[in-house]
Amino acid sequence: MQAQVSWKEGLSFTGRAESGFEVALGASPEVGGANDGFRPLELMALSLAGCTAMEVISILRKKQQAVTGFEVRVDAEQAEGQPHVFTRAVITYLVRGHAVEESAVLRAIELTATRYCPAQAMLGRAFPIDLAYEISEQQPDGQARLVKTGRFTPAG
């Protein structure tokens, strides 16, 4: 895999990868940036969220779960001193649908965490990652009713 960033000016860059897509990278004004793009560590958190989300939803679809909405949130703590590395993260899977089975959600999270998501496998070696989930039942009026919350802890 190849990726590159090209400097525009100041602390502004354009990132490109093999897929051909581009993303703006920037810094906050407090450090001399123009606040015109993602911060690099934001992209790491986004990469983690995206990788695990794609795997979990793929597994839930294979398990024929009636998912109507799905979101993954990553809350990453950072060290106070330089470098501001991630020291811990919580990934929360928000699943909405019709009669979504908790066992299917747990299995999807397990397979993703232990087998399929390379971002999670790689970053999990650098800092602890906690896994939580919320399952909501889609209501006829479009609202969702929370039916189950929990945490997944890998065996071993």
Buried (B, 14 or more C-beta within 10 A) or exposed (E): EEEEEEEBEEBBBBBBEEEEEEBEBBBEEEEEBBEBBBBEBEBBBBBBBBBBBBBBBBBBEEBEBEBBEBEBBBEBEBEEEEEEBBEEBBBBBBBBBEEBBBEBBBBBBBBBBBEBBEBBBEBBEEBEBEBBBBBBBBEEEEEBEEEBEBEBEEEE
